[in-house]
Amino acid sequence: MSTERFEQVLRKATAVDREESAAKPAQQRTKAARRAAPKGQQQRRRTQIVYTQTKRVKVSPEVLRRNRLIAGSPNAPWANAYKILRARVLQKLREGGNLNTLGVTSATPGAGKSLTASNLALSMAMEVNKTVLLVDADLRRPVVHTYFGFEPKYGLSDYLTRGVPIEEMLVNPGIGRFVILPAGRPIENASEMLSSPRMGELVEELKSRYRSRYVIFDLPPMLVVDDVLSFAPYIDASLLVVEEGKSKQEDVTHCAELLSDMNMIGTVLNKSTETSTSYYSYYSY
């Protein structure tokens, strides 16, 4: 089983929750107890998320490990790469004015954008005192749900074409602070649906209703269809995934130019053959 690794940025970047849950304290503490706790301990204190409307699907650690998701192998050497990626992405989003929506795409299929988006979202949910919503917006070839080993009844395409309520689509895979909005059944007119007013209203709601939520969109490959450019006005920033040894320099350059209007915050080199963990890193320059 191959591992996904990050090594370097290939191109120059132009700069790198309606939450269906109720947040409750992990346990009740008096003001005196809170004052008595060390400051660092108070800062590390996390809130337990209790999902009341979101469907819960318990995903086994084995499924997560088999599909190379960081939640299943948090101590694996390659998991470090996603933690570094998380840190750099969060830094760039904050520098941009606390941006909270990010689209992840690639030039062509097979670069690993969906796995990168999934692991980035998981890493942010596991370590940050915020909630993360991962949206599978690749409406032609949705795969995010397969990484987590479940088959959704409804998804984004059902919301856009049939008006199925979002509450019936969201899934928590048993990981705190992390929710998935699957794509649903594949559709052919994905570009029109992603650029529709209904999609714009949804993104605006996801962006503004809960300021403590990050929304990560897994988008289609850029040079295959025009879905990404149609969806571009709705998101704050973008991230380009590049496959080592496969992605062509001219394709990466072309994508970088197209993404310049989408606040491209960086590039991820995926499927690196580098074996030394000292090179697991992410750069934006």
Stockholm file with secondary structure:
# STOCKHOLM 1.0

chainA/1-285         MSTERFEQVLRKATAVDREESAAKPAQQRTKAARRAAPKGQQQRRRTQIVYTQTKRVKVSPEVLRRNRLIAGSPNAPWANAYKILRARVLQKLREGGNLNTLGVTSATPGAGKSLTASNLALSMAMEVNKTVLLVDADLRRPVVHTYFGFEPKYGLSDYLTRGVPIEEMLVNPGIGRFVILPAGRPIENASEMLSSPRMGELVEELKSRYRSRYVIFDLPPMLVVDDVLSFAPYIDASLLVVEEGKSKQEDVTHCAELLSDMNMIGTVLNKSTETSTSYYSYYSY
#=GR chainA/1-285 SS CCCCCCCCCCSCCSCCCCCCEEEEESSCCCHHHHHHSCHHHHHHCCEEEEESSSEECCCCHHHHHHTTCTTTCTTSTTHHHHHHHHHHHHHHHHHTTSCCEEEEEESSTTSCHHHHHHHHHHHHHHHSSSEEEEEECCCSSCCHHHHTTCCCSSCHHHHHHHCCCGGGTCEECSCTTEEEECCCSCCSCHHHHHTSHHHHHHHHHHHHSCTTEEEEEECCCTTTCSHHHHHGGGCSEEEEEEETTTSCHHHHHHHHHHHGGGTEEEEEEESCCCCCGGGCCCCCC
#=GC SS_cons         CCCCCCCCCCSCCSCCCCCCEEEEESSCCCHHHHHHSCHHHHHHCCEEEEESSSEECCCCHHHHHHTTCTTTCTTSTTHHHHHHHHHHHHHHHHHTTSCCEEEEEESSTTSCHHHHHHHHHHHHHHHSSSEEEEEECCCSSCCHHHHTTCCCSSCHHHHHHHCCCGGGTCEECSCTTEEEECCCSCCSCHHHHHTSHHHHHHHHHHHHSCTTEEEEEECCCTTTCSHHHHHGGGCSEEEEEEETTTSCHHHHHHHHHHHGGGTEEEEEEESCCCCCGGGCCCCCC
//
